[in-house]
């Protein structure tokens, strides 16, 4: 025999399911309202600790990232910055050239090359002569060449500009009578291989003669003279006989002026 409460059992179960559905619907509505009202600067976190903005919304979208392209582990490093291009550089200012000061220079030229140059009786060299060692000032210039009269001038060597002196040597003019009347002498010291002796070297119209108390005295006609030269710097006059012996003479003077003048006059007499 059935109980009188059995017809109410299905009704109670339906009511239970209705209440359960209402509760689930209310939960969904509450969850939806919570997610819609969340502030944009504080995204909701998932259980894994990741922001909802880190999860792609669809399969075709890639997650946003702040990493720059090419900065990954496999990307190549950017080349270093090179030097600036020429167009970027400031143009250099042209340097202003300062005029060079005029060089001090003393120059002597003659129409006969090889003339001897003296400045205040000091031998400087032969023409063409050029020097930058002559101090500025006034000097007495003496230019001599063998067989011709000397040329004497007063010159002013400038301090800030070149000084050039052009000399024309006078011609040699000696007659036979003038050559025959030559009589010149100079005190010399004859230099031997070992030792020396004093004497006088004389020139006449016939030739050269060395006068001394030593046994080295000799006479030599001009036609037999092979070498007759003077070395001013060494203070030496050299005389050599053709295919014969040679003699070297010096002087006791402070310089070679006596030898030089004697040599010059003898050469002029031989012309």
C-alpha positions as CSV (number, residue, x, y, z in Angstrom):
1,X,0.0,0.0,0.0
2,X,1.5,3.4,-1.2
3,X,2.3,6.2,1.2
4,X,0.4,9.4,0.8
5,X,3.7,11.5,0.5
6,X,5.1,9.8,-2.5
7,X,3.5,12.1,-5.1
8,X,5.5,15.1,-3.5
9,X,9.0,13.6,-4.1
10,X,9.4,14.6,-7.8
11,X,8.2,18.1,-7.0
12,X,10.9,18.5,-4.4
13,X,13.6,17.4,-6.7
14,X,12.6,19.8,-9.4
15,X,12.6,22.6,-6.9
16,X,16.1,21.6,-5.9
17,X,17.4,21.8,-9.5
18,X,15.7,25.1,-10.0
19,X,17.4,26.6,-6.9
20,X,20.7,25.1,-8.0
21,X,20.3,26.7,-11.5
22,X,19.4,30.1,-10.0
23,X,22.5,29.9,-7.7
24,X,24.7,29.1,-10.7
25,X,23.2,31.9,-12.8
26,X,23.7,34.3,-9.9
27,X,27.3,33.3,-9.6
28,X,27.9,33.8,-13.3
29,X,26.3,37.2,-13.2
30,X,28.4,38.2,-10.2
31,X,31.6,37.0,-12.0
32,X,30.8,38.9,-15.1
33,X,30.1,42.0,-13.2
34,X,33.4,41.7,-11.3
35,X,35.5,41.3,-14.5
36,X,33.7,44.2,-16.3
37,X,34.2,46.6,-13.4
38,X,38.0,45.9,-12.8
39,X,40.3,49.0,-13.3
40,X,42.4,48.9,-16.5
41,X,45.6,49.6,-14.6
42,X,45.3,46.6,-12.3
43,X,44.5,43.6,-14.5
44,X,43.2,40.5,-12.8
45,X,45.7,37.8,-12.1
46,X,45.2,34.2,-12.9
47,X,46.0,31.4,-10.6
48,X,49.4,31.0,-12.3
49,X,50.3,34.6,-11.4
50,X,50.1,35.9,-15.0
51,X,48.2,39.0,-16.0
52,X,45.1,38.6,-18.1
53,X,46.7,41.0,-20.6
54,X,49.6,38.5,-21.1
55,X,47.2,35.9,-22.4
56,X,46.4,36.2,-26.1
57,X,42.7,36.9,-26.8
58,X,42.7,34.8,-30.0
59,X,44.9,32.3,-31.7
60,X,45.9,34.7,-34.5
61,X,47.2,37.4,-32.2
62,X,50.7,37.4,-30.7
63,X,51.3,38.6,-27.1
64,X,52.6,42.2,-26.8
65,X,56.2,42.5,-25.8
66,X,58.6,45.4,-25.1
67,X,61.6,43.6,-26.5
68,X,63.1,45.5,-29.5
69,X,63.4,43.6,-32.8
70,X,66.8,42.0,-33.3
71,X,67.6,42.0,-29.6
72,X,67.1,38.3,-29.1
73,X,69.8,35.8,-28.3
74,X,70.2,34.9,-32.0
75,X,70.2,38.4,-33.3
76,X,73.4,40.1,-34.6
77,X,74.9,42.9,-32.7
78,X,74.5,46.4,-34.2
79,X,77.7,47.7,-35.9
80,X,79.5,50.5,-33.9
81,X,79.0,54.0,-35.1
82,X,81.6,55.1,-37.6
83,X,83.4,58.5,-37.8
84,X,81.3,61.4,-38.9
85,X,81.1,62.0,-42.6
86,X,83.1,64.8,-44.1
87,X,80.0,66.7,-44.8
88,X,79.2,66.7,-41.0
89,X,82.7,68.1,-40.1
90,X,83.2,71.8,-39.7
91,X,85.3,73.3,-42.5
92,X,88.8,74.1,-41.5
93,X,89.9,77.7,-41.8
94,X,92.7,78.3,-44.3
95,X,96.0,79.2,-42.6
96,X,97.3,82.6,-43.2
97,X,100.8,82.4,-44.6
98,X,103.2,84.8,-43.0
99,X,105.9,86.1,-45.4
100,X,109.3,84.8,-44.6
101,X,111.9,87.4,-43.8
102,X,114.5,88.2,-46.4
103,X,117.7,86.1,-45.9
104,X,121.0,87.9,-45.3
105,X,123.4,86.8,-48.0
106,X,126.8,88.1,-49.2
107,X,127.6,87.3,-52.8
108,X,130.6,88.2,-55.0
109,X,130.8,87.4,-58.7
110,X,133.5,88.2,-61.3
111,X,133.8,88.0,-65.0
112,X,136.9,85.8,-64.4
113,X,136.0,82.7,-62.3
114,X,138.3,81.7,-59.5
115,X,139.2,85.2,-58.3
116,X,140.3,85.5,-54.6
117,X,137.9,87.3,-52.3
118,X,139.2,89.2,-49.2
119,X,137.1,91.1,-46.7
120,X,139.1,93.4,-44.5
121,X,142.2,91.5,-45.5
122,X,140.6,88.2,-44.5
123,X,140.5,85.5,-47.2
124,X,137.0,84.2,-47.7
125,X,137.2,82.1,-50.8
126,X,137.1,82.2,-54.6
127,X,134.4,83.5,-57.0
128,X,131.6,82.8,-57.4
129,X,131.4,83.3,-53.7
130,X,128.2,83.0,-51.5
131,X,128.0,83.1,-47.7
132,X,125.4,83.8,-45.1
133,X,127.9,84.0,-42.3
134,X,129.1,87.6,-42.9
135,X,127.8,89.9,-40.3
136,X,126.1,93.1,-41.4
137,X,128.3,96.2,-41.6
138,X,130.8,98.0,-43.8
139,X,133.9,96.2,-45.1
140,X,136.8,96.7,-47.5
141,X,136.4,94.2,-50.4
142,X,139.6,93.1,-52.2
143,X,139.2,90.9,-55.3
144,X,142.3,89.5,-56.9
145,X,143.0,87.2,-59.8
146,X,146.4,86.0,-61.1
147,X,147.9,88.2,-63.8
148,X,145.5,91.1,-63.3
149,X,145.5,94.2,-61.1
150,X,143.3,93.8,-57.9
151,X,140.0,95.5,-57.4
152,X,139.3,97.2,-54.1
153,X,135.8,98.4,-53.0
154,X,134.0,99.5,-49.9
155,X,130.8,97.4,-49.5
156,X,127.9,97.5,-47.1
157,X,126.5,94.1,-46.1
158,X,122.8,94.4,-45.4
159,X,121.1,92.8,-42.4
160,X,117.7,91.9,-43.9
161,X,118.4,91.5,-47.6
162,X,121.0,89.9,-50.0
163,X,124.1,91.9,-50.9
164,X,125.5,91.2,-54.3
165,X,128.8,92.6,-55.7
166,X,129.6,92.1,-59.4
167,X,133.3,92.8,-60.2
168,X,134.8,93.1,-63.6
169,X,138.5,92.4,-63.4
170,X,140.9,94.8,-65.4
171,X,142.9,93.3,-68.2
172,X,146.5,92.4,-67.8
173,X,148.9,94.7,-69.6
174,X,152.6,93.9,-69.2
175,X,155.3,94.6,-71.7
176,X,158.5,92.7,-72.2
177,X,160.4,95.6,-70.5
178,X,158.1,95.5,-67.5
179,X,158.6,91.7,-67.1
180,X,162.4,92.1,-67.4
181,X,162.3,94.7,-64.6
182,X,160.5,92.4,-62.1
183,X,162.3,92.1,-58.8
184,X,160.2,90.8,-56.0
185,X,161.2,88.9,-52.8
186,X,159.4,87.3,-49.8
187,X,160.8,85.9,-46.6
188,X,159.9,82.2,-46.4
189,X,160.6,79.1,-44.4
190,X,161.5,76.1,-46.5
191,X,159.8,73.0,-45.2
192,X,162.0,69.9,-45.5
193,X,161.0,66.3,-45.1
194,X,162.6,66.6,-41.6
195,X,163.1,70.1,-40.3
196,X,163.1,73.5,-42.1
197,X,165.3,76.5,-42.9
198,X,164.8,80.2,-43.3
199,X,165.5,82.0,-46.6
200,X,164.3,84.4,-49.2
201,X,162.3,83.5,-52.4
202,X,163.1,86.0,-55.1
203,X,161.5,86.6,-58.5
204,X,163.3,88.4,-61.3
205,X,162.8,88.7,-65.1
206,X,164.7,85.5,-65.6
207,X,163.0,83.3,-63.1
208,X,162.7,82.2,-59.4
209,X,165.7,82.0,-57.0
210,X,165.8,80.7,-53.4
211,X,168.5,82.4,-51.3
212,X,169.5,80.7,-48.1
213,X,172.5,79.9,-46.0
214,X,171.5,76.3,-46.3
215,X,172.6,74.0,-49.1
216,X,169.0,74.0,-50.6
217,X,169.6,77.3,-52.5
218,X,168.5,77.0,-56.2
219,X,167.5,79.0,-59.3
220,X,164.7,78.0,-61.6
221,X,163.8,79.8,-64.9
222,X,160.1,80.3,-65.6
223,X,160.2,77.9,-68.5
224,X,161.1,75.1,-66.1
225,X,158.3,75.8,-63.7
226,X,155.6,73.1,-63.7
227,X,153.6,74.0,-60.6
228,X,153.5,77.4,-58.8
229,X,150.5,77.6,-56.4
230,X,149.5,79.0,-53.1
231,X,147.2,77.5,-50.4
232,X,146.0,80.5,-48.3
233,X,144.3,78.4,-45.7
234,X,147.4,76.2,-45.2
235,X,149.8,79.1,-45.5
236,X,151.8,77.2,-48.1
237,X,153.4,78.1,-51.4
238,X,154.3,75.1,-53.6
239,X,156.9,75.2,-56.4
240,X,157.7,72.3,-58.7
241,X,160.2,71.9,-61.4
242,X,159.2,70.1,-64.6
243,X,160.0,66.4,-64.2
244,X,162.0,67.3,-61.1
245,X,161.8,68.0,-57.4
246,X,159.3,70.1,-55.5
247,X,159.6,72.8,-52.8
248,X,157.1,73.8,-50.1
249,X,157.4,77.2,-48.4
250,X,155.5,78.8,-45.6
251,X,155.8,82.2,-43.8
252,X,156.2,83.4,-40.2
253,X,153.5,86.0,-40.7
254,X,150.2,85.8,-39.0
255,X,148.5,84.9,-42.3
256,X,149.4,83.9,-45.8
257,X,149.2,87.5,-47.2
258,X,153.0,87.8,-48.0
259,X,152.9,84.5,-50.0
260,X,149.7,85.4,-51.7
261,X,150.9,88.8,-52.9
262,X,154.2,87.3,-54.0
263,X,152.5,84.6,-56.0
264,X,150.0,87.0,-57.6
265,X,152.8,89.4,-58.8
266,X,155.0,86.6,-60.1
267,X,152.0,85.2,-62.1
268,X,151.4,88.6,-63.5
269,X,155.0,88.9,-64.6
270,X,155.0,85.6,-66.3
271,X,152.0,86.5,-68.6
